[in-house]
Amino acid sequence: MNITIIGASAGIGLEAVKRGLTKHHSITTLSRSEIEIQEKKSINMLLGDATNKVDLVHAIQNADALIITLGTGKNMKTTTLFSDFAKLLVEIHNENKITIPVIFVTGFGAGESKNYVSWLVKLFLNYFLKDVYADKTKMEEIITNSDLHWTVVRPGRLLDKELTEKYRTENTLFKGINIGGINRADVADFLIKQAENHTELKKFVALSEK
């Protein structure tokens, strides 16, 4: 199938590219910088801006699924990247209905999930990532108030370990949910599996190690 990944030059996005190629999908990427990857067969790399309408429309043409892995890297300053992207995607959707699965990565601590993090994570979010997560929450609100075929994925603390395919998914919030770390490669695995078989339509899914 044809999968478009927005924000694919690093982190979860790059891992999703690798996982998609491993599973023999055709991958289109949109990012501001070149993707460093050895396997370039079955990949169409587009350089551009996810908040530019022309670039975004070009990237999602002919896609069977859309995966959003936008990030700000180590930049913890106030941003509107996530909400600007969400507004633009909804605008495109309102003009020409997007009927494919659209799978967004935010983080456990965005939206209502902020009430279910540990005190240590809450401290970190409040002091270091408050503005970034505020905009991720805005993106969630914009997308979930649309009629896109969305899924919001909220991984816990991201780790750089090998793929295990053994992780926990939770699509409801409850006291003691205990969402901890998870490998970026395993988050990518979940994203590709949802692109293949969209079982979590209009749900918020938290990801954690077993």
C-alpha positions, 0 to 999 in steps of 0.5 A: 500500500502507499503510506505517506509519512509527514515529519519523517527525517528523524525519530518516530517518523524515520523509524516508521519509514524503515518499518514500512519499507520492511513490510514492503509498502511504498512510502512517501515522505514530507520533511524539511531535511533529507532523510538518511536511509540506505534503502531508497527503493519504494520511497518517494522523498519530498522536501517541503513544509508540512504547513505549506498547502501546496507541499501537503496536498502533493504529499498526500496524493494517492496515499492509502494512509497518512501518518503524522509524526511532526516534532520540534526536536530538542526545541522546547520553545512556544510553537504553533507547528502542530495546531497550524498543521492540523488547521491546514489538514482540516482545510484541505479535508473540507475542500476535498474529503480525505477518506483514508486513515489519518494517524497522529502521534502526540504524546502521553501528557497531551489532552486529558492524558495529562491527568494520568501521568506520574508526578515526575512526568507532570513536573517535566511537562510543566517546566520543560515541555509545557508550551509544546504539549499545549500546542499538541493538545490544540492539534488533538482538539482540532483533529478530533472535532473534524470528521477525518478518520483519525487515530491519536497515538500517545506514546510514553517516554521514547527510548532508542532500543530495538524493535520488540513488537511487544508493547501495551496499548490502552485506548481508555484512561484509568487510574493507575494506567502507568504509561512508561517508556516505549521504543521508537521502533515499537511506536513505528510498528504500531503506526504501520499496523494501524495504516494497514488495518485501522482498528482504532478509528477515532480513539486515543491510544496510549503506548507503553512497554509491556 
